[in-house]
Amino acid sequence: MDIVSLIAHVQGLTAIAVGLVFGLGALGTAIGFGILGGKFLEGCARQPELSNMLAGRMFLMAGLLDAVAMIGIGFSLYFVFDNPFVSAVKAAANIVRH
């Protein structure tokens, strides 16, 4: 296998991994927001006088929930634009060549 096909293979697998991270991150965030919103509405229905406090805590949790997806997107963009696996394949090819 030549170096160009190895790099193409690594880039193809990276594209699949990035798609999985984006998709599963979005799915997890959507499920989390659904559960969070449902529990917020249940809490407001049971004790309406606490709705302001619950709303503040809900938005705090929503921010933390979004942060998890954004960290995944950050890692994915790192692998798309500066893939360390491609660098490792190039380094290994240089070692074998010399």
C-alpha positions, 0 to 999 in steps of 0.5 A, a space after each residue: 500500500 502506498 502512502 497516498 492510499 494510506 492517507 486517503 484511508 485515514 482521511 476517510 475513516 476520520 470523516 466517518 468518525 467526525 460524522 458520528 461525533 456530530 450526529 451522536 452529539 446532536 442526538 444526545 443534546 436533543 434527547 437531553 433537552 427533551 428530558 430537561 424541558 419535560 422535567 421543568 414543566 412537571 416541576 412548574 406544574 407541581 409548584 408554580 411558585 418555584 418556576 422562576 428558580 427552576 427556570 434559572 436552573 434549567 437554563 444553567 443545565 441547558 448551557 452545560 448540556 450544549 457545552 458537551 456537544 460543542 466540545 465534541 464539535 471542537 474535537 471533530 474540527 481538530 481532526 478535520 483540519 489538523 489530523 494527527 493520524 495523517 501526520 503519524 502516517 507521514 512520519 511512519 512513511 518517512 521512517 520506512 523510506 530512510 
